[in-house]
Amino acid sequence: MIHAMIDLETLSTNPDAVILTVGGVKFDPCTHAEPSQGMYFRVDVDSQTAMGREVMQLTLDWWAEQPKEISEEALGDKDRISLAKMLKTINKWSVGVDVFWCQGPLFDYAILQNIYKQLGHPVPWQYWQIRDSRTLFSLVPRDLNEKRTGLHNALEDCYFQAKKVQKVYKQLGIKNV
């Protein structure tokens, strides 16, 4: 089975949020093989605001508090792709994926499903394919020595979360799903 982790960086926490960046990796949760087939891109912001997608002042304030290199990566104008290209990229990348993970489906997948609906396109997953890594992680004691790098970069967050799913599967003795 092919598992995938998706992460978004946005300008709001609501389902109609403007999407800044999208990241994804594919992985096998039952092994420690490195996640692969990374997907990462920055989405055109102006077309989303023109459609009425939300920008929250609280979220803008939060981004302003992040280290400069992190906020510049998320908010900078360089190499942004159109919404049409975003959908095409996610759809193509999703082919063959059996399970879609994220850190809170009421955030990442809710936002993606909202924009797919707003643009009149079906999502490339079924509701029963969605898994929540946060719930899985709560099943084992927290690793107090866990170190994070690249926080709030959608691709790096996906990689970290996929590796952690693998670790928790091993801790719980899950050999196949």
C-alpha positions in Angstrom: 0.0 0.0 0.0 1.2 3.5 -0.8 0.7 6.1 2.0 1.1 9.8 1.5 1.5 12.8 3.9 0.2 16.2 2.8 0.8 19.5 4.6 -0.2 23.1 3.9 0.9 26.5 5.0 -1.9 29.0 4.8 -3.0 32.5 5.6 -6.0 31.4 7.8 -7.1 28.4 9.8 -10.5 28.2 8.2 -11.5 25.9 5.4 -11.5 28.8 2.9 -8.0 29.8 3.7 -5.6 31.2 1.2 -3.0 28.4 0.5 0.7 29.5 0.5 2.5 26.2 0.0 1.7 22.6 -0.4 4.0 19.7 0.5 3.7 16.0 0.2 5.7 12.8 0.5 4.9 9.1 -0.2 6.0 6.4 2.3 5.6 2.9 3.6 4.5 3.2 7.3 5.6 -0.4 8.0 9.2 0.1 7.2 11.9 2.7 7.8 12.4 3.3 4.1 12.9 7.0 3.5 9.8 8.9 2.3 10.1 9.7 -1.4 8.4 11.3 -4.3 8.3 14.7 -2.6 5.9 17.3 -3.9 6.4 21.0 -3.0 5.1 24.2 -4.6 4.0 27.7 -3.8 0.5 28.7 -4.8 -0.5 32.0 -6.4 -2.0 34.1 -3.6 -3.6 36.9 -5.7 -6.0 34.6 -7.6 -7.1 33.1 -4.3 -7.8 36.5 -2.7 -9.7 37.5 -5.8 -11.9 34.4 -5.3 -12.7 35.6 -1.8 -10.5 33.1 0.0 -9.7 34.1 3.6 -6.7 35.9 5.0 -6.8 36.2 8.8 -5.0 39.0 10.6 -4.1 36.6 13.4 -2.4 34.3 11.0 -0.5 37.2 9.3 0.6 38.3 12.8 1.8 34.7 13.5 3.8 34.6 10.2 5.4 37.9 11.1 6.7 36.3 14.3 8.4 33.4 12.5 12.1 33.4 11.6 12.8 35.5 8.5 13.8 32.5 6.2 10.7 30.6 7.1 8.3 33.5 6.5 10.1 34.5 3.3 9.8 31.0 2.0 6.0 30.9 2.7 5.1 34.5 1.8 7.6 35.4 -1.0 6.3 35.9 -4.5 9.0 33.7 -6.3 7.9 30.7 -8.3 4.2 30.7 -7.5 2.0 28.4 -9.6 -1.6 28.9 -10.7 -4.5 27.1 -9.1 -5.1 25.0 -12.2 -1.5 23.8 -12.0 -1.9 23.2 -8.3 -4.9 20.9 -8.9 -3.1 19.1 -11.8 0.0 18.6 -9.7 -1.9 17.2 -6.6 -4.1 15.0 -8.8 -1.2 13.5 -10.7 0.9 13.0 -7.5 -2.1 11.3 -5.8 -2.5 8.5 -8.4 -2.0 5.1 -6.8 -2.1 6.5 -3.2 -4.1 4.2 -0.9 -4.0 6.3 2.4 -3.7 10.0 2.8 -2.2 11.3 6.1 -2.0 14.8 7.5 -1.6 16.5 10.9 -5.3 17.2 11.5 -7.7 16.5 8.6 -9.9 19.4 9.7 -7.1 21.7 8.6 -5.2 20.3 5.5 -7.8 18.2 3.8 -10.7 20.6 4.8 -8.9 23.4 3.1 -8.0 21.4 0.0 -11.5 20.0 -0.3 -12.9 23.5 0.0 -10.7 24.9 -2.8 -11.4 21.9 -5.0 -15.2 22.5 -4.5 -14.8 26.2 -5.1 -13.0 25.5 -8.4 -15.6 22.8 -9.4 -13.3 19.8 -9.3 -13.6 16.5 -7.5 -10.8 15.7 -4.9 -8.4 12.8 -5.8 -9.2 10.9 -2.6 -12.2 9.4 -0.8 -13.2 10.4 2.8 -12.3 6.9 4.1 -8.7 7.2 2.8 -7.9 10.1 5.2 -5.8 9.5 8.4 -4.8 11.8 11.2 -1.2 11.6 12.3 -1.9 13.6 15.4 -4.3 11.0 16.7 -1.8 8.2 15.9 1.0 10.1 17.7 -1.1 10.4 20.8 -1.2 6.6 21.2 2.4 6.5 22.4 4.4 8.4 25.0 5.9 11.7 23.7 9.6 11.5 22.8 11.1 14.2 24.9 14.4 14.0 22.8 12.6 14.5 19.5 14.3 17.3 17.5 12.6 19.3 14.7 14.2 21.3 12.0 12.6 23.2 9.1 9.4 23.9 11.1 6.6 25.4 9.0 7.9 24.3 5.6 5.2 22.1 4.1 7.6 19.6 2.6 9.9 19.3 5.6 6.8 19.0 7.9 5.6 16.1 5.7 8.9 14.3 5.8 9.1 14.7 9.6 5.5 13.5 10.1 5.9 10.5 7.7 9.0 9.4 9.6 7.2 9.7 12.9 4.3 7.6 11.5 6.8 4.9 10.7 8.3 5.2 14.2 4.9 4.9 15.9 3.9 1.9 13.7 7.1 0.2 14.9 6.4 1.1 18.5 2.9 -0.3 18.3 4.1 -3.4 16.4 2.0 -2.7 13.3 3.4 -4.8 10.5 0.9 -4.2 7.7 -2.3 -2.3 7.2 
